[in-house]
Amino acid sequence: MTKLQERMAKLAGPIIALALASCATQPTAQPHVPGFGAGLFHGFTAIFALAGSLYLHIRIYAFPNSGFWYDAGFVLGFGLNVIALFLLVLPRIGGFVTRGH
């Protein structure tokens, strides 16, 4: 094989995958799907839902949802949850200043 044929063979897989992925569509928005508030709640409870999903049939992320605003609420809620858990654990590990000074 020539170098050109080798390069084309290496690019064939990603090109085919990209062509197939471009055919994917999202369902249209429906009237009563979860929005920003539900995303905020789901994000805040995501860690607990993950633990519960090990034993029960629980989904962490609602689908279908309203799109960007649900995602924004989910990320904000998850971020607030991580910050809250960090602030709860911080005093137990000694705070920002190490002990012994």
N, C-alpha and C positions, 0 to 999 in steps of 0.2 A: 504494500500500500504506500501511496505517496503521502507526504506530509499534509497535503490538502485533504485527502480522503480521511486521514486520521483525525484531523480537526473537525471535519463534518460529522464523523461518527461520534465524537465526543459531544458535539452540540445537538445531535439528533434527539436524545432523551429529554433534555430541558426544553427544547423547542416544542416537542410533542406535548409535554406536560403543560407548558404555558398555553398552548392552543386549546387543550381540553379544559383547563381552568377558566379560560375566557368565556366558556359556554355556561358557566355556573350562574345561577340567578338566585336572588333572595325573594322570599314570599312578600307580597304586598302587605302594607300595614293594615291591620284590622282595627275595628273601632274600640275594643276593650282589651288592649294589650298592656302589659306593665310599662310604666313610664319612669320618670326621674325618681319619684318617691319610692316606688317599689325597688328600683335599682339601688337606691341608698340603703334601704332596709336589707336587701339581699347581700349587698357588699359588706354591711356591718356584721351580718350573721354568717358570712361565708365560712369562717374558720370552724364555727360550731356545726354548720351544715356539712362540712367536709367530714368531721368526726362522726356525725350521725349517719352519713351515707355509707359508712363501713358496715352498719347493722340494719339500716332501714332504706327503703327506696325514696331517697331525697335527692332532688336536683339542686345544685348550687346556683345555677344561672338559668333565668327564665327564657324560654324560647317558644314561640316568637315574641319579640318585644318591640318597643317603639324605635329602636335604633340608637342613634347618638346619645339622646338624653338618658336612656336607660343605662348605656355604657358609662356615661359621665357620672351618674349617680352610683353605679356599682363601684367604680374606681374610687370615688370620694368616700363612700361608706367603708370600703376595704381599707383605705388609707387611715381613716379615723379609727378603725378597729385596731390596726397595727400600732398606731400611736398610743391609744388607750392601754393596750396590753403592755407596751413598753414602759409607760409611766407607772403602771401597777407593779411591774417586776423590778423597776429601777431601785426603789428603796431596799428591796431584799438583797440585791447584789452589791450594795454599798454606795449607791448614788454615783454622781459624776466624779466625786473626789474619793480616792481610795483611802481606806482606813490606815492608821498607823503614823499619821503626820503629827 
